[in-house]
């Protein structure tokens, strides 16, 4: 199952026409520059184009994932997150499986930022097959908005127990919309009864042990970045986005030990993260069960913890290595397919090679070709906080 990565195709979209409005979103210095006999690409330049095509492969996967449910429910600032008490394990809730942790949201503004930080930790190239992702997004119910850590841990434990009970339950995936293409590697194997585990879906190794809470205190009371006096609800989305973008690195989430970590190589410890000035951390006994940290710190901590566990357990390492190999092979096959198509229609006749060539030219001059370059895979830093994102 290679969704959400692009798959090779015999044809690809054409580059935007010279008069097309879509060219306006790009750096005009390069958008109207054309390939000809005087600037034919060298072998070294063709290799750089392939590298930029690889970037486009991963950018397409990141954008596709966040646009579509269930990932759009939580990571795109919509209000569509399932409530923790309402979560059930129906076959269409694939995103409960293969997650490092769960994020229980009260303040939903952090979703898109967490999404991007996780991509950044993986240099924009995480393994996303079989719905692998940093976290499951869950909305804290109104009855819990006063925030009781013990209650959230109890909800999480019950969710984990429900998942464990269904790991070996047989499920059958059916795709009527695919017609004769049910053998596609983009989806779990169709029309065959297998357990969740046999389909490649399991509970993330860290999922039981650690959870995050984006509570009502995520935005610091004293923040060096404050909205300007003229910034109001009627301000443009771009102005609001710029302010939020600067504010997000100052926001903090609660990272909570559940105490359910006997299956790990060693107990989870937040000792390295303790801030003696933070009243949320520790209970005076020397054991720290909850810390308030910035999103990058939380994402990096869990990433390093996962790496530690993969080093300790060979089976975890093998699964991760196999997924990385499958992802990288899929990328090479897609790039090869795009290049073959470009040989037939010309580098300026294929949308992807057209972009890749101009990214190469811009990078050589220390510039960027896409006006929005900079998001989770170097695209849209401000757009992440506007519109449906």
Order of alpha helices (4+ residues) and beta strands (2+ residues): alpha-alpha-alpha-beta-alpha-beta-alpha-beta-beta-beta-alpha-beta-beta-alpha-alpha-alpha
